[in-house]
Amino acid sequence: MDEQIKQIAERLRGLRDVLELTAEDIARECDISPYDYRLAETGDFDISVSMLQKIARRYGVSLDALMFGEEPKMSSYFLTRAGKGVSIERTKAYKYQALASGFMNRSVDPFIVTVEPKPDDEPIHYNSHAGQEFSLVLEGRMMVNIDGKELILNEGDSLYFNSKLPHGMKALDGKTVRFLAIIM
């Protein structure tokens, strides 16, 4: 995991260097706190997919290029076999498996997200970003907090929401949760 995060941080620094921008420029233009962005470039910080998506959209690069270091090449279809999507562990608690990483100019980013349980007293990390999200629980249970409203999702439940609202989630019952997340 640490090596993957460091590689993402390297790609962020490389993008910023190529664009001849300061960390503050990117933070301002992407509506990210300058502190969080500088931490992301160190590789010692959990870089959220929503932060990467904001940067990718603002500067016209693919999310895959930032997350995986690969540009998508397919334009008619892209097949991902079960369990074969490109994966990244953002933290010990979150693993993202990209389901459409090879398709160019996607309008949505689908992932299988695996979340390990955390201690009850550990705070939830919140994100917010332009667009919308869809989540479908494949296994386990999770609590999703959207702008202060707590929702419990069981296996088979789905949720569609405005991702501009602060949102975060956690696995319940001390068990791993897996869900399909589509970020639009």
N, C-alpha and C positions, 0 to 999 in steps of 0.2 A: 504494500500500500504506500509506504513512505516514498519509494522510488517513483511510483506513478504520479504522486502529487508533485514531487520535485520536477518531473518531466513536464507536467502541465505548467508549473511556475516558469520553467525555462521557455516554454512556447509563448507564455504571456509576455515575458521580458523581450523575447525576439520580435513579437508583433509590435510591441511598443517602440522598440528600436527602429524597426523598418518604417513605421509611420512617423518617426521622429517626434514622438509625444512624450510628455512627462507623465508620471504616475498620477499626478493631480489632474491632468487633462483627461485621461481615461476615466478616472473616478467621477469627475464632474459630468462628462458627456454620457456616461452610462448610469448615472444616478446611484453610485456606489460610494460608501464612505471612503475617503482617501486612506484612512488607517487600515480598513479591511482590504483595500486593493493592494497596499504596500505589503501587508501580511501575506496575501495570496502569492505575490511575486517571490517571497522567501522560500516557499515550498514547505513551510512549517505550519501551515494553516489549512484547515478543512475548506476547500474551495467548492462552493455550492454550484450545482448545475445551473441554477438560475443566474448566478453571477457570470458564468461562462457564456450562457445564452445571450445575456444582455450585451456582452462584449462582442460576441460573434455577429449578432444582428447589427449592431452599430457600425462595425467596420467591414461588413460584407464578407466575412470568412465563415466557413462551415464550423458548426459546433464540433464535428468530428476532428477537424484539424487541431482545435484546442485541446480536446479531451484525449484523443488517441494518436495525434500526429499523422493522420492519414486523410487525404482528400477523397470524398466519395466520387465514384466514376460511373455509376449506372444511372440511366435516365428513363428506361422503360419499366424495369422492375428490379427488386432486390430481395432475394430469398434468404431468410435466416433460419437455419435448422434448429430444432429444439436444443437448448443449452449451448449453442454455438455463437451467440452474439458477442461482439467485442465487449469485454468487461473492464470495469474500473472500480476499485474500492476507494471511495473518497475518504472514509474513515474506517475504523474497525467495526463500526456499527452499520455502515451503509455500503451496499454493493450495487452498482448500476450495470445492467447488461443492455447495450444498445441493440435495438431490433431493426434499424434501418440505416445503419452507419454507411453503407455503400451507395445509398441513393442520393443523387445530387439535388440541390435546391428544394429540400423538403419543406413543407409548410407546417409539419408537426414533427416532434421528436418522441418516438415511443421507446420506453425502457421497461425491463423487468427490474424492479427494485427489491432487494433483500435487506431487511432491517433486523438487526439483532436486538434483543431486549437490553435495556439499560436500567440502572437502579432508579427506583421511584423518585428519589430526591434529586436526580440529575435533571437540569432544566432542558426544555425543548428548544431546539434551534429553529428560529423562524426565518422564512424567506418571503420576498414579495418581488414580483416582476410583471412586466406587461404581458397580457395575454390571458389564456385560460388553461386549466388543467383538468384531466380526467384520470381517476384512479379506480381500478377494479381489483378487489382483494382476491388473490388466488389461493392463499393458504394463511391461516392464523387470523388474529384480530388486531386491529390498531385503533388508536384514538387519533383523530385529526382535529386540530384546533384552527379554526378560520376566524380571524378577527375577534378572538375571545370566545367564540362558540365552540364547545367541545362536541364532537360527533364520534360515536363508536361504530366502526365498520367491521362486520363479520365476513367470513368467507362467502364470496358471491355478491357482496354489496358493492355498489359503485357510487362515485361522487364526482360531480362536475362542478367546477367553481371558478370564480374570478381570481386569478393568481396575483392581481394587484393588491389584494387584501393580504395582510400578514398571515402566513400559514406555516404550520409545523405538525409533526406527527411523532408517535412512538408506538412500538410494539407492545402488546398487552399480554398478560398471563405468563410472563417470564419465558415466552416462546418467540421464535423467529416468525416474522411475517414476510410474505412475498406478495407484491402487487404489480399490476400493469399500470404504468404511469405514462400518460400522453401529454406532453407539454406543447401548447400551441401558442 
